[in-house]
Amino acid sequence: MLDTSSCAARKSSHASLCEASRAGMWVCERSRLGFFGVSALIFVVSTTVTIAWCASMSAMGEMPMPGGWTMSMAWMLMPGQTWASAGASFLGMWVVMMVAMMMPCLVPMLWRYRKAVSRTSGTRLSLLTALVGVGYFFVWTLFGIAAFPLGVTLSAIEMQLPELARAVPTGVGLVVLIAGALQFSAWKAHHLAYCRESPGRGCTLPANAGTAWRHGLRLGIHCGYCCAGLTAILLVIGVMDLRAMAVVMAAITVERLAPYGERVARAIGAVVVATGLLLIARAAGLG
């Protein structure tokens, strides 16, 4: 009689554990689907807005410059436009563009963060993950704030000095060449490894806002350094050129997500170096 009662108790306990396990798995699956669903939605919306913004900029046309190239309106102050309004417009465009370009490689980093935090706490995961993303794009916003006055100032100088404007195609080639060479550096490899692996497998992180914010900032800084060369190419070739955006985004995503990322980065570097040399040779021919 005792054995029968004990067996029934064990069966009941086992059934409860199984039920709890199924409930836990359902919660995890909902969390996973919610995370990737929201990430996909952000990517689609930011990409759509970026395409629309680029189309509106293209409709405004570009200014032909000495040396056979054209200047994008993104670096020009329109009549009656103040620095503040132009800067705000550029920064909004820049942030949306960066969200569209960086989401494919940011999502795996955010997912690793969620796993590291879930080992210490299963609560507030969505809020903390969002805070990491905000910290990450805050760093990219700072890069945009630095890029705008530099781009506008250089554009103004180029419009006033035709001799400098004629040298721009060669300068673009040199920037592309240097960006390609940077792909082979230990500096690039260090920051790429951080972006591909942080936080490491089995790592745990405290589930608090301060840690989330600092983690997002670190990811943004390492990512910005890692992408410095490729971002420079985007800036000099055409910050609102959809083809340039697509190529740079593809290069960044592949070197982050593909196996043997360092080798992939070097292969991309070889292509970029060849492109830089071609641009320089073409500029010399135009001269």
Disulfide bonds with the S-S distance in Angstrom:
none
